[in-house]
Amino acid sequence: MDTTANVSSRLKSGEFLIKESAAQDIFVPEEFTEEQHMMHQAMLDFIAQEIEPRIDLLDSKKDLTLMPMLLEKTGDLGFLGAGVPEEYGGFDVDFTTTVFSNEAGGQGYSFALTIGVQTSIGIAPLLLYGNAEQKAKYLPEMVTGRSKTCYCLTEPGAGSDANSGKTTATLSEDGTHYKLNGQKMWITNSGFADIFIVFAKIKGDANLSAFIVEKAFGGVSLGAEEPKMGIKGSSTRQIFFNEVPVPVENLLGERGGGFRIALNVLNTGRIKLASSSVGSSKKCIGFSVNYANERLQFGQPISKFGAIKHKLAMMAARTYAAESAVYRTTKYIDQAYDEMVAQGTAPLEAKYKCVEVYAMECAMLKVYASEVKGFVVDEGVQIYGGMGYSAETPVERMYRDARISRIFEGTNEINRMLSVDMLLKKAMKGKLDVMSAAMAVQKELMSIPSFGNGETGLFSEEHKAVRNMKKAILMVAGAAVQKLMQQLKSEQEILMNVADMLIQTYIFESTLLRTEKLVSKIGEEKAASQIEMCRIIMHDAMRVLGDAGRESIYAFTEGGDEQKMMLMGLKRFTKLNAYNLKNARRAVADVVVEANTYPF
């Protein structure tokens, strides 16, 4: 593996596995501008002033006009127009700014879902795939919130296998409109939506098409509001389409191109869900440390006890790691956009293409950040103890609300398998030279292990760990491909193990690069907590990677010399020097406790 010559300011999707990135070449959250922070803070202020005082009323659904009214307020303040060109009423900021604003929205409980659907999978399909007439007609009203929208893909018999949906669109005899018939379920914002982005198959087609459907067309009816575990304030209903007349000019994109639209819009939704998860994790850490500082047991705040410090430190470290990877990726997407436009691609076309090329990373981020969120809220409840189980506390609501994040935008199982599938397809098409890197690792396995390469410096062990993690992936995935060939696609357990190895490596490398860049800016002493979190995440990631690697090796080898050699290789690649993680966690926790919030 080349460790020096392949340094690039923008790694292409999947290239992190075979190339290295320099810290100075990535974007880190500490580089947000004053304007970006102002947008972020404006959303936090809106949530504090408009959502927090009404959250019980929203969740009770005693006033079904309240949520759409609040959505309109966000439109009046401009929150719905981030990333939308000014000609349609928005303000055309870059993707990183949009995602940072979305992170703040993640602190809004069920309202986060409402605004997320309006922008991520409501406005986005029109913005990215609509023609000029469609955008001019619909986007201005969506950006103000006067037109509410929803995204209609899932059906009773078509969830992860979206292209198997049964909703149909039949062209009328005079060719002026389609007749839409079918049923959709689990549709967020459906109770008050005016515009529906509907996926259906035109009679005779194998693939979905997408349609812009107005409720005013007639033939649209709704089921009752679904009772849900969490996100109770959001509107979720079934939608029934009965001979709905949809003008032919409301076909969105190309005929039969709906599946591609659905997938790419979900890519945007996945990375935004990751940023939203970071936002809600930060909020939960704030609640948890507030309680830990106030709750007295045995004559002192429980925040002084090691067991609680352990929890607070891990909550903070994993949130810091997720945040690092999210904004590393959004900047890659922005850089890809700039390059496409410079090469002559139309700006709106570049907007969807630049996200599409990082679909693999979007899937990985969605998995990691949503699972961090699940971990954080669970530990938050535990810190509250018995009070955490009471509906009077905010963490109880956050715990229930968080669970859907591992299902939305494709289940985490689907996203794990997608990430590996996309990597293998890139390799098979020659877009990613994984084979050469894997062969180099096989050659290394046959050589005598090195007992030190002379590297010195603050992060020398961490960089060595990243390289070794990549080697472990190449060894395991390469052997699995050689051994199983076409059968690998049906070995979902192995695919998910490899995905976990990929995810942990990308997350840790992102955390390391952010921390290294931060040290170069403010010095080692001021970045002491971030250095400790980086090392905590290194050990965290290496543990997961080692377990996943062993499971994979056991699954596709049957003992003998092959298995023994691979296990020895994995042990070599996952070896870390001893480090006092207890002291590291206590140092991080002490900073969180002192700040009484998430301070990084």
N, C-alpha and C positions, 0 to 999 in steps of 0.2 A: 504493500500500500504506500503510495506517495504521500509523504507527510509535510512536504514543503512546497513543491512546485505547483501543487493544485490549489493553492490559496486563491480564492475568488471573492469579489465583493458581493456577488449574488450567486449562491448555489442554486442550480436548477432542482426541481422536485426530485427527491430521492438521492441526490448527489451527496448528501451529508454522510451516507454510508461508506462512500469510497473516497471522499475528499475531506480536507480540513478547511475550516473557516477561521479567519483571524478575528480576534476580538474587536479590533478597530473597524472592521468591515460590517458589523451588525448594528442594528438599532436596539437601544435599551430604553426602558420606561423613564429612566432618569433624564432622557433627552427630550421629553415632551416640552413643547413651547408654552409660553404664557397663554397664548390663545387657545391651545388645546386644553390646558388646565382649566381655563375659564368655561369652556363648553362642558367639560366633565363636571365641574362644580355646579354649573347651572342645573344640570340634570339631578345631581344630588340634592340641591336646594328644593327643586320641584317635588321630589319624592318626600322630603322631610315636611314640606308645607302642605302638599295636596294629597299624598297617598297615605303616609303614616297615620294621620288623624282619622282617616276613613277606612282603614284596612278591615276592621271588623264588619263595617257596613257593607263593604265590597264583597267580603267572603260570605256574608249571610244572603246575598242576592235579594235583599228586601227592596232594593231600588235598582231595577235593571237599566235605568237611564243613566246611572252614575258613571259606569265604566266608559261608555261611548262619549260622555261629556268630558271626562278627563282626557280621553284620547284627542278630542278636539282642542283642548287646552294645550297639549303638547305640540299640536300642529300650529297653533297661534304663536307659540314660542320658538318655532322653527326646528324642533327636535326631529320631526318626521322627514325633513328635507336634506339631511346630511348625505352628501354624495350624489344628490340629484342636481342636474344642471340648472342654472338660474332661469333659463327660458321656461322651465316647468315649475318655477316657484321655489326651488331648493337653493342650496349653496354647495358648490361643487368642491368639497374638501377631499383630501386623499383618503384611502381606505383605512390607514392607521388611525386617523382622526375619528372616522366613523365608528370603528371598533372600540376606541377608547371611550367615546360617548356611550356606546352600547354597554360597556362594562359598568358604567354608573347606573344605567337603567336596570342592570341585574340586581340592584339592591331594592327593587320596587315590588317584591313579592309577586302576587299574581298579575299585577300591572306590568311587570317585566315581560311577561308572556304576551300580553295584549299589544304592547308597543313593538315587541320583537316580531310578531307575525305581520303587523302592518308594514314594517320596514323591510325585514329580511326576506320574507317569502310572499309578501303581498305586493309591495311596490317594486321589488327587485325583478320579478319576471317581466313586467311591463317595461321597466327601464332598460333591461338588458336585451330583450327579444322583441319588444313592440316596434311596429313601424312608426313613421313620423306622425301619421294621423292618430294612431292609437295613443301614443304618448301625449300628444297635444290635447286629446279629448279627456283622458283619465288622470294623468299624473298630477296636474295642478290641484284637483279636488282631493286626491289621496294625500298629497303633501300637507294640505291644510287640516286634514282629518275630517273634512266635511263628507267625504266618501270613505267609508270603512271597508276593509277588504279582508278576505280570507283565502286560504289555499286548500284546494279540494283534491287530494290525491288518494288517501286511504279509503278502502272499501271493506265491507265485512269479510270478503274472501281474498283481499289483496292488501297486505301490509308491506312486509319487506320485499315481496315479489310484486312490486307496484305495476309492472307491465301486464300482469294477468288480470287487471281490472275489467269489469263487465259493463261499465257505463259506456253507452254508445251515442254516436252522433250520425244521423242519417241525412244526407243532402236532399233537400226538397226537389220536387219535379221541375220547378222553374229555376232551380239553381241559386236562389237568393238567400237561403238560410239553411241551417242544420236544425234537426229536431233532436234534442238532447234528452236521453232517458237513462236513469240509473240512480244509484244511492251512494252517498259518501258518509263516513263516520269519523268521530274524533276530530271534528273540524273546529279549531279555535277561532274565536271572533264571529262564529256563524250566527249567533243570536241577534247581532245588530249590523251585520255586514250588508253593504249595498252592492259590492262588486265581488264576484267569485272567480278565482282562477281555477278552472275545472279541467281535469285531464280525462279524456275519453277516447275511444277508438272509433274512427270513421269507418263505416261499414266496409268490410273487405280488407282493412289494413291490419298488419301484424303488430304495429307499434302505436303507442298513444299519440294523440295530438293534444294541444292545449287551446283553451278557449277563454275569452273574456266574457263573462256572463253577468248581466245586470239582473238584480232581483226584480226590477220593474218589467222585465220581459214577460213575466208570468210563468206559471207552471212550477215555481220553486216553493217547496214547503219544508218546514223544519220539525224535527222531533223535539221532545222536551229537553230541558237542560240536564246534562249528565251529572249524577252525583259522583264526586271524585274524592280520592284520598287527600289530595292537596290542590294547590292552585285553584281554590274554590271560587275566587272572584272572577276568574276568566270564564268566558262563555264557550261551552263545548256542547255541540249538538250534532245529530245526524241531519243530513240534507237529502231531500228527495227531488229529483228532476223528472217531471212528467210532461213530455212533449214540449219542452222549453224551446221556443224559437230563437235561435242564435244567428244573427246576420253573418254571412260568409266573411265579411270584413272584420269580424271579431275572432277569427282564427289567429292565434298568437304564434308567431314564428311559422315554420314550414309544416306542411301536412306530414304527419308521422314523426315530427321532431319533438314531440312532447316529452318523451322519456329523457332526451338529452337536456331539455329545459329543466325538468324536474330534478335531475341529478346535479346540474350545475348550480341551481338555486339552493339546493341542499348543501352544496359545498360552502356557499356564502353563509347559510344558516348555521353550519357546523362550527365555523371559526367564531362566529358571533355568539353562539351558545357557549363556546369555551370562554370568551371574554366575560360574558354575563355570569358564568360560574365563578370566575375569578372575583368579580364584584361582590357576589353574594357570599363567597367565602370570607372576604375581608370584613364584610358586615357582621358575619357570625362570630369571627374572631373578636371583634369589638365587643359584642354582647357578652361573650364568654369571659374575656379578661375583666370586663366591668364587674361581672358577678363574682369572679374569683377574688377580686380585690376587696369586695364588700362582704362576702360571706365569711363569717368568723367560725372557726372550729378549733377546739383545744387552745383557745386564747389568742389565735392569730388568723389572718386571712388565709384562705386555702391556697392562694397564689404563691405562698411561701413553701408549699410542700412539693417535693420532687416529683410525685406522680402527676400533679397538675401541671408543673413546669414541662414535663415530658410531652403532655398533650398539647399545650400551647405552642411549644417549639415545633412540633411536627406539623401542626396546623399551619403555622406561619411559613415553614420551610417549603412545604408542598405548594402552598399558594404562590410563594415567590417563584418557585420553579415553573409552575403553569403560566404565570404572568410573563416570565422571561421568554418562554417558547412562543407564546401567542404573538408578542410584538416583534420578535425576530422574524416571524413568518409574515405578518402584515406588511413589514417593510420590504420583504422579498416580493410580495404581491405588488406593492407600489412601484418598485424598481422595474418589475416586468412590464407593468403598465406604461411607464415612461419610455422603456425601450421599444415597445410595440408602436406607440404613437410616433416616436422619432423615426421609425421605419416605415411610417405611412398608414398604419392601421387607424381606422376611424375611432375616435375616443370612446364612444359607447360600445363599439365592438370590442375594443381593448379591455373595457371594464369587465366583461364576462370571461374573456379569454384568460386574463391575468389571474383570476381566481381559479379557473378550471385547471391551469397548469400546476397548481399547488393542491390539487384535490387530495393527494395522499397525506400531506401534512395537516390539512383541515380535518380529515378523518381521525388522525392520531391525536390531535389537540382536543377534539370533541370528547374522545374516550378519556384521556388523562384528566382534563379539567373537570369533567362531570363527575368522575370518580373521586377526585380531590374534594369537590363540593360535598359529595356524599359522606366522605370521611370527616370533613370539618364539621358538618352539622351534627353528625352522630357523636363526635367528641364534645361538641357544644352541649348537647343534651346531657352527656355524662358528667360534664363539669357542673352543670346545674343540679345534678342529682335528681332527687324526687321532684323538685320544682320544674325540672326540664320536661317532665311528663304532663305538666299542667298546661292547659290551653291559655292560661293567663300570661305565659312567658313567650317572648318572640322566637326562641329557639324551637319550640314545639311546632310552630307554624313553618319555620324554615326547614325543619326535618321532613315534614310531610310534603312541602312544596318541592324539595330537592329531588325526590325520588324519580320524578318523571324525566329528569335531565338525561338519565342513562337510557331512555327509550326514545325520546324525541330525536328528530333528524336522522333516523336510522338507529336501531339499537346498537349498543356498544359492541355486541358480538358481530353484527353485520359490518360495522366500521372497522373492527379489527381485521376481519377477513378481506375487506375492501383494500385496506392499506397494503397488505401483502400481495394481493392480486395485482394492484397497480404497479408495485415494485417489480414483480415478475414479468408483467407485460412490457414494461420499459426495457427490462433486460433482454427479453426475447426479440424485441424490435430493434435492438442495437442502440437505443437511446441512453443506456446506462451500462457501462462496461463492468458489470458485476462479476462476470466470469473471470477476467484477468485478476481481479482483486481476490476472488475466492481461491484461484489456483495458487496465488502467492501465499495465502494463508496455509493451504495444504502443504506447500513446500516448507514453510516455517515449522509446521508440526513435526516434520521429519528431521529437523535440525536440533542441535543442542540448545537448550534454553539459555537465554541471556540473563546474567545476574547483575544487570545494571548497564545503562547505556551512556552514563556520564552526564545525563541531564540534571541541571540544577535550576533553582528558582522557586518562587512562591507556589506556582501551580504545576510544577513538573510532574508530580504524582497524578494529579487530576488529568492532565493531558495524556499521560500514559494510559490511564484508566479508560479514557474515551477511545483511544486507538484499540485497546484490547477488547472493549465491548463491541466495537465494529468487527473485529476479527472473529469474535465468538459468533456473531450473527452470520457472517459469511461462511464460517465453518459449518454451522448447524443447518442453515438454509440451503447452502450448496449441496451438502450431503443428502438432505431430504429430497431436493429436486432430482439428483442423480439416482437415488434409490427408488423413489416412488413415481417419478415421471408424471404422466397424466393423472395418476391416482391421487396425487397430492391435493388436487382441488376438492376431493371428497373427504380428506382427512382434516376436518375442521378443528379438531383439538390441536393438531400440530400447527396449523395456520395461526391459531390464536396465540399459541406459545411464541411463535416467531414474531407476531405482531407486538406482543408485550416486550420482547427484546428490542425491537425497533423503537417503540414508543419511549421506553426508559432511556435509551441511548440518545435520542433526539432531545428529550427533556433535559437530561443531565448536561449534555453538551451546551445547550442553550443557557442553562443556569451558570455553567462555568464561564462561558464567553461574556455573559452580562457582568459577572462578578469581577472577572479580569479587567474588563473595560472600566468598571466603576473604580477599581483600585488605581488604575492609571490616571483617573480624573481627581480623586479625592484622597488617595493614599491608603495604605494598609490599615492604619490605626482607625480612621473614620469608617472604614468598610469592614471592621472586624466581625460584626454580626453577619453580614452577607457572606463573608468567607466561611464562617462556621456553617451557615445554611447550605452553602455549596458542598461542603464536605459531608454534611448529613445526607443530602440528596445523593451524593456519590455512593455512599454505603447503602442507602435505600434502593437505588437503582440497580446496583450490582447484585444485591440479594435477589431481587425479582428476576433479573436477567439470568443469574445462575440457576435458580429454581426452574424457570421456563426452559432453559437450555437442557437441563438434565431430563426433564419430562419428555422433551422432543426426542432426545437421543434414545431414551428407553423405548419410545414408541415406534421408531423405525429401524432400530438395530436389534439383533437377537443374540447379544453377548459376543464372546470371542474377541479377537484382537482389534477388530474395527471399533467395537463399542468401547473397549479399554482405551484405545488411542484417543478417541473423541472425548471421553470423560477426562482423560489426563490433560488434553488440550483446553477443555473448558475450565478445568481447575487452574491452569496456568493463566488463562485470560481473565479470570474473575478474582484473582488474588489481589488483596489490598494490604497495605501495611496497617499495623495495629493503630487504632485511634480511639481516644477516650470520648465516645459519643455522649456519655452522660454529661460530662462537663460542657461539651459543645451545645447540647440542648439547653442546659441551664443558663448558659451565657445568652443564647437567643431569647429564651423565655424571660430573663431578667429585663431585657430591653422592651419586650412587649408589655410586661407588667408595669414597668416604669412609665411607658407611654400611655397605658390604659386604652390602647387601640392597636390596630395593625399599622406599624410605623414605617414600613419599608417601601 
